[in-house]
Amino acid sequence: MKYQRIRDLREDNELTQTEVAKMLGMSQTGYSKYETGENDIPTAILIKLARFYHTSIDYLLGETDNRERYK
């Protein structure tokens, strides 16, 4: 599974892979493997990304097209 939405959100926010990886406390290489789908994204990382981008995990995973976070 390719995680296109995390790449799109990163680019929409004009961030580099290195900047997002630093926020997550990991290497750029490790993060890039999430964007390409080479590695599945662990739940803890999904939670951090959803909070960082103010969206839902369902949106990140492509389960909904609604970017808004559930309240």
Backbone torsions as a table, in degrees:
resi	resn	phi	psi	omega
1	MET	NA	126.9	176.7
2	LYS	-92.9	134.8	-177.3
3	TYR	-97.5	69.9	-177.2
4	GLN	-59.7	-35.3	-174.9
5	ARG	-67.0	-33.7	178.2
6	ILE	-69.9	-32.7	175.7
7	ARG	-68.2	-45.4	179.7
8	ASP	-60.5	-44.4	178.8
9	LEU	-63.5	-40.9	178.6
10	ARG	-62.1	-47.4	-179.1
11	GLU	-67.3	-39.1	177.3
12	ASP	-59.4	-31.1	179.6
13	ASN	-93.8	8.0	178.5
14	GLU	52.7	47.0	178.3
15	LEU	-111.3	151.9	174.4
16	THR	-91.8	163.4	174.6
17	GLN	-59.4	-37.2	-179.4
18	THR	-63.0	-40.9	-179.9
19	GLU	-65.9	-43.4	179.2
20	VAL	-67.5	-42.4	178.9
21	ALA	-59.7	-40.4	178.9
22	LYS	-62.9	-42.8	178.4
23	MET	-61.2	-35.0	-179.8
24	LEU	-83.4	-10.7	-179.1
25	GLY	75.4	38.8	-178.6
26	MET	-140.8	177.6	179.1
27	SER	-81.3	157.6	176.5
28	GLN	-62.2	-39.5	-179.9
29	THR	-62.2	-44.0	178.3
30	GLY	-62.0	-42.9	179.3
31	TYR	-65.4	-41.3	-177.4
32	SER	-61.2	-30.0	179.1
33	LYS	-68.6	-24.1	173.6
34	TYR	-71.6	-44.8	-178.4
35	GLU	-62.8	-37.0	-178.3
36	THR	-84.7	-11.9	-178.8
37	GLY	84.4	6.5	177.4
38	GLU	-63.1	-36.1	175.9
39	ASN	-122.9	140.9	172.7
40	ASP	-71.2	150.9	-178.9
41	ILE	-88.3	122.6	177.2
42	PRO	-63.7	152.6	-178.2
43	THR	-54.0	-44.2	-178.3
44	ALA	-60.7	-37.1	178.6
45	ILE	-72.0	-40.5	176.2
46	LEU	-57.8	-42.5	179.0
47	ILE	-62.2	-46.4	179.5
48	LYS	-61.7	-42.7	-179.9
49	LEU	-65.8	-42.5	179.2
50	ALA	-62.4	-42.4	178.1
51	ARG	-66.7	-42.8	-178.6
52	PHE	-61.1	-43.3	-177.8
53	TYR	-93.1	3.0	179.1
54	HIS	55.1	50.4	179.4
55	THR	-138.6	-176.1	-179.6
56	SER	-101.3	158.4	174.9
57	ILE	-64.1	-36.4	177.2
58	ASP	-57.9	-40.1	178.3
59	TYR	-65.4	-45.4	180.0
60	LEU	-58.3	-36.0	-177.6
61	LEU	-88.0	-1.8	178.4
62	GLY	81.1	16.0	179.8
63	GLU	-81.9	-17.4	177.4
64	THR	-146.8	156.4	174.8
65	ASP	-98.7	0.7	179.0
66	ASN	-83.2	113.2	-178.4
67	ARG	-73.9	-18.8	-175.0
68	GLU	-68.6	143.7	178.6
69	ARG	-77.8	143.3	176.2
70	TYR	-67.8	146.2	-179.7
71	LYS	-109.6	NA	NA
